[in-house]
Amino acid sequence: MMAAGKNRKPRRIQEVLDDNELNISELARQSGVRTPVAWRTVQGKCNNRKVLNRLLELGASEDILDLPPGFTSLPARPPAPAWTECAAGV
């Protein structure tokens, strides 16, 4: 049995990043991981869920990502809480 990610297509993933005007460092920042983790995930050397989920959000198809069995997307990020002013006198 071949490990998931071994058939990942890094050049096609790079095309998705280019279409979205992103690079690996920006993908990592948006995914909340360090750049080497994003790079290894794109190369198929690891399967970071945050990076794979972000790539799906950017339009990468499941066939170019060679997703691990049972992969489920992370839930959508909740909206950031609205900024509120402190009550006067507190």
N, C-alpha and C positions, 0 to 999 in steps of 0.2 A: 504494500500500500504506500503510495507516495504522500508525503506530508503536504498539508495545505500551504499554499503560498509558493511552492516550488515552481509552479507554472504561471506565477504572476507575471504580468507584462509591463515592466517598468517604463519602456518607451511609450506605450499607450497611456500609461498613467501620467507621464510627463506631458503628453499632449493635453490631457484634461486639465492639468495644472496651468499649462500655457494658455489654454482657452479662458481660464479664470484669472489670468494674470497673477499667478502665484508661483512661488518657488518652494523648495522643501522646508526652508526655515520658516516661512510664513505658514505653511501647512502645519508644521509642528506647533507654532504659536497658537494657531486657531484650534488645534486639537488638544492643547494643554499638556504637551509632552516636549521632551528635549529633541533637538534636531537629529542626533544620531538614531533615536528610536523611530522617528518618521522615516529617515533614510532606509533603515533596515527593514521597515515594514513595506515600503515601496519596492525594495529589492527582493522581497519574498523571504527574507531571513528570519523574520519574526512576524507575529500577527497581533499588533496592538489594536484593540477594539476601538479606541478613540480615533486613531488615524484612519482605520478602515471605514468607520462610520462617517467621518468627515469627507472622505473620498466619495462615498456613496452620495452624500448630500451635494457634492460638487458635480455629480453626473457621471462618475465612473461606473461602468456596468459590472455586474457580478462576475461575468466571465473573464474580464481582464484582471480582476482582483483575486481570483482563485480563493474564494473565502473558505475558512475552516468549516468542517461539518457542524451543524447546529448553530452557526453564527446568527446572532440576533442583534439588530441595531440597538444602540443605546437610546433611551427615551430622549425626546426632544428637550433641548435645554430650556429650563423655565426662564421667563423674562426676568431681567434684573429688577430688583425692587426700586420703586420710584424714590427719588431723593426727597426727603421731607425736612423742612426747617424745624429747628428746635423751638419748643414753645417759649414765648417771652417769659423771662423771669425764672427760668429753670436752669 
